[in-house]
């Protein structure tokens, strides 16, 4: 599942087999404010990373947050069911 596409801004964020990935491009990455790639262990961590990247100046579609939040809710529900 892709949350952000390059055509929508400076990020490409998606769920991979080994975690949640964010690839960054654009002026913010070139200026050295952020790294080119991040891998997060959970949807919650990915949401926090995308929000942080937005504060750093990365452009991304706000629709991406809706999809991320849905995955965060599903992730939290799964943990609660497991307990």
C-alpha positions as a Python dict, from the first residue, in 0.01 Angstrom:
ca = {
    (1, 'X'): (0, 0, 0),
    (2, 'X'): (133, 339, -97),
    (3, 'X'): (50, 638, 121),
    (4, 'X'): (230, 907, -80),
    (5, 'X'): (344, 919, -441),
    (6, 'X'): (629, 1128, -581),
    (7, 'X'): (382, 1310, -804),
    (8, 'X'): (200, 1430, -490),
    (9, 'X'): (499, 1591, -322),
    (10, 'X'): (844, 1522, -179),
    (11, 'X'): (764, 1182, -22),
    (12, 'X'): (702, 828, -128),
    (13, 'X'): (572, 632, 171),
    (14, 'X'): (459, 272, 167),
    (15, 'X'): (426, -47, 369),
    (16, 'X'): (703, -296, 288),
    (17, 'X'): (771, -652, 394),
    (18, 'X'): (1027, -532, 651),
    (19, 'X'): (846, -226, 787),
    (20, 'X'): (710, 110, 678),
    (21, 'X'): (929, 303, 435),
    (22, 'X'): (960, 672, 353),
    (23, 'X'): (1176, 798, 68),
    (24, 'X'): (1236, 1173, 52),
    (25, 'X'): (1334, 1397, -238),
    (26, 'X'): (1317, 1768, -307),
    (27, 'X'): (1481, 2079, -170),
    (28, 'X'): (1452, 1980, 197),
    (29, 'X'): (1650, 1660, 141),
    (30, 'X'): (1904, 1835, -82),
    (31, 'X'): (1957, 2102, 185),
    (32, 'X'): (2050, 1826, 431),
    (33, 'X'): (1762, 1883, 672),
    (34, 'X'): (1644, 1523, 638),
    (35, 'X'): (1779, 1189, 520),
    (36, 'X'): (1682, 1026, 193),
    (37, 'X'): (1527, 714, 347),
    (38, 'X'): (1361, 611, 673),
    (39, 'X'): (1228, 269, 778),
    (40, 'X'): (984, 261, 1067),
    (41, 'X'): (865, -47, 1261),
    (42, 'X'): (495, 44, 1280),
    (43, 'X'): (220, 254, 1125),
    (44, 'X'): (229, 474, 1436),
    (45, 'X'): (599, 540, 1390),
    (46, 'X'): (546, 609, 1019),
    (47, 'X'): (270, 860, 1098),
    (48, 'X'): (500, 1038, 1345),
    (49, 'X'): (781, 1041, 1087),
    (50, 'X'): (560, 1183, 811),
    (51, 'X'): (430, 1455, 1044),
    (52, 'X'): (789, 1538, 1146),
    (53, 'X'): (895, 1553, 780),
    (54, 'X'): (609, 1797, 718),
    (55, 'X'): (742, 2021, 994),
    (56, 'X'): (1085, 2006, 829),
    (57, 'X'): (930, 2139, 508),
    (58, 'X'): (851, 1827, 305),
    (59, 'X'): (543, 1853, 89),
    (60, 'X'): (295, 1564, 87),
    (61, 'X'): (-77, 1520, 26),
    (62, 'X'): (-291, 1551, 339),
    (63, 'X'): (-491, 1253, 211),
    (64, 'X'): (-189, 1043, 309),
    (65, 'X'): (-259, 1114, 676),
    (66, 'X'): (-610, 969, 644),
    (67, 'X'): (-472, 638, 511),
    (68, 'X'): (-199, 632, 773),
    (69, 'X'): (-445, 699, 1054),
    (70, 'X'): (-662, 409, 935),
    (71, 'X'): (-360, 177, 953),
    (72, 'X'): (-269, 312, 1299),
    (73, 'X'): (-621, 239, 1427),
    (74, 'X'): (-608, -113, 1278),
    (75, 'X'): (-263, -168, 1432),
    (76, 'X'): (-378, -57, 1778),
    (77, 'X'): (-693, -271, 1753),
    (78, 'X'): (-485, -578, 1664),
    (79, 'X'): (-263, -523, 1970),
    (80, 'X'): (-566, -486, 2196),
    (81, 'X'): (-720, -807, 2060),
    (82, 'X'): (-392, -992, 2117),
    (83, 'X'): (-395, -893, 2484),
}
